[in-house]
Amino acid sequence: MKSSIFTLTLSPAFDKSTSVDRVQPEHKLRCDNPIYQPGGGGINVSRAIKKLKGQSVALYPIGGDTGNHFKSLLTEEGIEQITFQIKNWTRENFIVVERETNHQYRFGMPGSEIYKEEWEQMLAVIQDPKNDFEYFVVSGSTPKGVPDEFYSRLSKIVSQKNARLVLDTSGDALKHSLKEGIFLCKPNINELSEIVGKELVTKEQQEAAAMEIIHSGKVEILVVSLGENGALLASKEGIHHVVAPKIEKKSTVGAGDSMVAGMVLSLSRGKSYEDVLKYGVACGTAATMNFGTELCKLKDVEHIYSELGGK
């Protein structure tokens, strides 16, 4: 299969979301009709790319009835897919929005364990010459059973294909991938502090830490999420800052994935790094304007991108 962008989700989740007036203990809560959506880091990236009029191929493991329902939902959205059958059922997540406060309660279930022969099969399929891509996006948590070596082996495969690895994960998975080299990674400020081993309080400290990683040669583009303060992008060209516009937030689910989708799509379209960051922030901000895991809407993205001075 050929596409400019492939995404990989090791721990997909069948997301159910609803709303209640107020969350109270020891009470039966009357909920709105639930919304069922396919979720997980790379899955959300592929879904957001589709909403932005782009194309990608989503790779992910599925198991059980939840996995079959998950696949059918993605098919309805027109997402191209490569699935890997696993023994365990695809996990479920539950999201509740309290209307009185607009507080969001997110219940994340453990990822389905993946066995050695299963993740080995994934690497073989990714390595298959029939599967051709320019950007390979890995996003989301790592389930039980997948060792850190998976990421270093994946990084080598992507490099052998002369493609670019985009990573949005954390912990040991990020550290192992950094050893092999990454085109783009997106840590938040706390994760960046862990990588460099020091506290980053000021803007100057944050920029210095980002450039330290760039100069190490391990990452070509480093995007640091700064929450309400937007994001910074570091590369050999220097630093770019974009401040997110103030809007009324309804949900933060999938905002980071929408941001990654916007950046990778912009890169595939040959945009400048400054515009890549602006479009990414526009997508992430637009995603917070919707309930559940609806992700970003193109009209909202285009409006915010224009406000940010995007070209």
Sequence and secondary structure as in RCSB ss.txt:
>XXXX:A:sequence
MKSSIFTLTLSPAFDKSTSVDRVQPEHKLRCDNPIYQPGGGGINVSRAIKKLKGQSVALYPIGGDTGNHFKSLLT
EEGIEQITFQIKNWTRENFIVVERETNHQYRFGMPGSEIYKEEWEQMLAVIQDPKNDFEYFVVSGSTPKGVPDEF
YSRLSKIVSQKNARLVLDTSGDALKHSLKEGIFLCKPNINELSEIVGKELVTKEQQEAAAMEIIHSGKVEILVVS
LGENGALLASKEGIHHVVAPKIEKKSTVGAGDSMVAGMVLSLSRGKSYEDVLKYGVACGTAATMNFGTELCKLKD
VEHIYSELGGK
>XXXX:A:secstr
 B SEEEE SS EEEEEEEES   TTS       EEEEESHHHHHHHHHHHTT   EEEEEE HHHHHHHHHHHH
HTT EEEEEE SS  EEEEEEEETTTTEEEEEE       HHHHHHHHHHHH TT B SEEEEES   TT  THH
HHHHHHHHHHTT EEEEE  HHHHHHHHHH EEEE  BHHHHHHHHTS   SHHHHHHHHHHHHHTTSEEEEEEE
 GGG EEEEETTEEEEE       S  TTHHHHHHHHHHHHHHTT  HHHHHHHHHHHHHHHTTSSTT    HHH
HHHHHHHTT  
